[in-house]
Amino acid sequence: MSDKKLSRRDFLKAASTALAASGFAALPVGLVRAQDDEITISLWGFANNRDEWMQNLVEELWTDMHPNVNVDLSLTPYADLWPKLQAAFVAGAGIPDMVDIEISAMGQFVRDAGSEPYAPLNDHIGEQLEDLSIPSATKPWTVRGNIYGVGNEVNPVLLYYRHDIFDELGMDAEAPATWDEFVNMLGGGAMDAGHGLFPLATQSWADFYVQFHQAGGEFFDAEDNVQVQSQLAIDILNWQKAQLDSGVYIEQGTGDAQYALMNEAAYITVWGAPWYQGFMKQNAPDLAGLWKMRPLPMWGDGGFATVPRGGTGMGITAASENKEAAWEFIRVCNLTAEGSLLAFRRMNLFPSYKPVWDAEELLRTDDYFSGQKPGEFIAEAASAMAEVNVSPYWTLFVDAVNRLIVQPVMLDGADPEAAIQEAIDEFEFNK
Amino acid sequence: MSASAMTVNKRAKGWPVSGWWSRNQRKVIPYIFLSPFLLSFLIFTVYPAGAAFFLSFQRVRGFYSPEEGGGVVLEYKGLDNYERLLTKDKRFRTAIINGAEFAAGTVLIQMPLALGVALLMNAPHVRFKTLARLAFFAPYITSAIVVAWIFTLVFDERYGLLNAVIGLFGLESIGWIKDKDFVMPALIILGLWTWVGYNSLFFLAGLQNVPDDLKEAARIDGAGTLRVFWHITIPFLRPVFVFVIITGLIGSFSLFTQPYLLFDSGAGPQDSGLFPLMYLFFMGFDNFRMGYASAIGYVLTVIILLVTGVQLLLFRFWKV
């Protein structure tokens, strides 16, 4: 070993040489890339299943179609994605070309006209709009007439019930046509056998909204005015609270607890969009073959057969320098038979792209649902589904609904009318 | 003259810069060593704090495109954000009250428990002290995410460990994170589990610094165990009390991760688990009111400074 010591000067020389060398080494790489006309489009998402679908799509379809366009898929946990995106928008740097925009996270970035960080897709979609199921594919991402996202799944809410238990109790879960019949015909028998009929979310807006929306109510009108201060909303809240107090409905529980309740048959019906079927299979695999599905009961004469629930749309950022390539990726994912059917195969989500609705594989039987064909139920419900007016203030209002309407009414028995007014007052204050 | 100084002088004759360097290097070198910290402090602390102060007088209206240089569209609102926050905002008041309640739990329950644990670990007859210290400290180094997830299960109304335990005594199940009246006790329990062991280490260090000869002298003068503890041990622990209480208060008002995760990115039933930093986050990132969120940050800073100042004043009257 040499006994020569490394002086400070030698160290600095060596370090600066290494730095310069690495700089020169990096330079030709950039030049080569530029010469090849190869571009990379990036997408930020939050859902594992969607990420897997897109990765499969890139491998199976995209690379052959567009060998010079690389797709960089980045996955971020749901709650972290929006602050991360906001930071990028604020900085004006590091913005991805595309974003997977979850329906609830749509509004806050597009409140003020003229400074939206997403690019309108209307011209790109053009006449193909007719090929899409509007309530699921574009309406949730449409603000002031501009479509900022395309969703690939039709998500009508359906009712799932434990046919084994209903058979055992000698009750027909298919018989009730209305919600009143549903609780009157099935509630007592279920309770006598030690089951709740249905799990109600008592801390979030979702279950209130599903029944309110199905009955013809809306949180917002097309001009973003709040519409919840109505007798209909009060009636729905009172009705749900009455079911909860009587024991026909039980509290849903949060997190893993709701599936524990499902597994032990603490409730024997539950509603959910088609994506919820995946959660059921994942969290209650032992109940395979014990469930069946049916359309939702109705609210007497008015309202809709069903409502959409959830959904994620792919959008292009206004900052993207590769908008055409990004749109092409969104088109292949959502507006082609291959992309849509691949999504169905990977995620079991029924496509919002209507030309494939008669594809044989969409009508396959599902053993988890006792050999029923989910596709038939979904396609039928989709044609009679309500649309959602997603206001830019959706997140803000929904937060007020959680805290100031649903929780006080369902948990503390607060007066629905006063609770609604308080939520509206706070919303207007924060708007 | 030392050999190294002679070498420096030789070089100085040959190269003017070396001459300057040799004259000033003792003054300059400390700043060179400090510069990484100073630069990062300026960039990541001073600049954001200044920008947030500026932002607290604005309302964010949208985004400029990257072609326009990026950034947010701002509208000057003067003192509106502060006025709104201090006079009209019920949620901010709720968050402050929750922070104060949690702080009270920290001071009144956590601190005596931490002192008790420290006394136990300092007692001569207690065995396995190293293992006990490790066990008490382990919750503090456990990821807050893991802690929140575990406590979601512990607090579950139907399947939770806590209700299973109280069920053994014939008591009814409690909706720890569902019933707004039990959310704060649940958070305080979580806080005890996490921080009692951590704070007990400070008390233990303090206890080990209490001079034995002083205690012995007091005993010779006829003082009993309690009087020795009250008149000698406790006064010697004064700096530890100051540290633990002040950091506890700051931590209480800044609580975020545990309630945020425990309530599934929310604030618990009817805001019973809302803390000021969570409210700042909700306003800034969920509601995109970055100006208002900045105002919350500054008001919170002032509140914490005031509370800390009062604590320090109180402790000045308590002398050994």
Contacts between the chains, C-beta under 8 A, distances in Angstrom:
chain1	res1	chain2	res2	distance
A	79	B	265	4.8
A	82	B	285	6.5
A	82	B	286	7.5
A	83	B	285	4.4
A	86	B	285	6.0
A	86	B	288	6.9
A	89	B	63	4.8
A	89	B	70	8.0
A	90	B	63	7.0
A	90	B	70	7.5
A	90	B	71	6.5
A	90	B	72	5.4
A	90	B	290	7.6
A	91	B	70	6.0
A	91	B	71	7.6
A	92	B	63	7.7
A	92	B	64	6.7
A	92	B	65	7.6
A	92	B	66	4.7
A	92	B	68	8.0
A	92	B	69	6.4
A	92	B	70	1.2
A	92	B	71	5.7
A	93	B	66	7.2
A	93	B	70	6.2
A	95	B	66	7.0
A	108	B	286	6.9
A	108	B	287	6.6
A	108	B	288	4.5
A	109	B	63	7.6
A	109	B	288	7.0
A	111	B	62	7.1
A	111	B	288	7.2
A	112	B	61	4.9
A	112	B	62	4.1
A	112	B	73	7.1
A	114	B	62	7.0
A	115	B	61	6.6
A	115	B	62	2.6
A	115	B	63	5.3
A	115	B	64	7.0
A	115	B	73	5.1
A	116	B	62	7.1
A	116	B	63	7.8
A	117	B	62	7.9
A	117	B	63	4.8
A	202	B	178	7.7
A	203	B	178	7.1
A	203	B	266	7.9
A	203	B	269	6.0
A	251	B	178	7.6
A	253	B	156	7.6
A	253	B	157	7.7
A	253	B	158	6.9
A	254	B	152	7.9
A	254	B	177	8.0
A	254	B	178	8.0
A	254	B	264	6.2
A	255	B	152	5.8
A	255	B	264	6.8
A	256	B	152	7.9
A	256	B	153	7.4
A	257	B	156	5.2
A	257	B	157	7.8
A	257	B	158	6.3
A	257	B	159	6.2
A	260	B	158	7.4
A	260	B	159	5.9
A	261	B	158	7.3
A	318	B	63	8.0
A	318	B	65	5.6
A	319	B	65	6.3
A	319	B	66	4.5
A	395	B	286	5.9
A	395	B	287	7.0
A	396	B	286	7.8
A	396	B	287	5.4
A	399	B	282	7.5
A	399	B	286	7.0
A	399	B	287	7.9
A	402	B	266	7.1
A	403	B	267	7.3
A	403	B	269	8.0
A	403	B	270	5.6
A	403	B	271	5.8
A	404	B	270	7.7
A	407	B	180	7.8
A	407	B	269	5.0
A	407	B	270	5.1
A	408	B	270	6.1
A	411	B	178	7.2
A	411	B	179	7.3
A	411	B	180	7.5
A	411	B	269	6.2
A	411	B	270	7.9
A	412	B	180	7.8
A	412	B	270	7.8
A	426	B	90	7.5
A	426	B	91	7.7
A	429	B	88	7.0
A	429	B	89	7.9
A	430	B	287	6.6
A	430	B	289	7.5
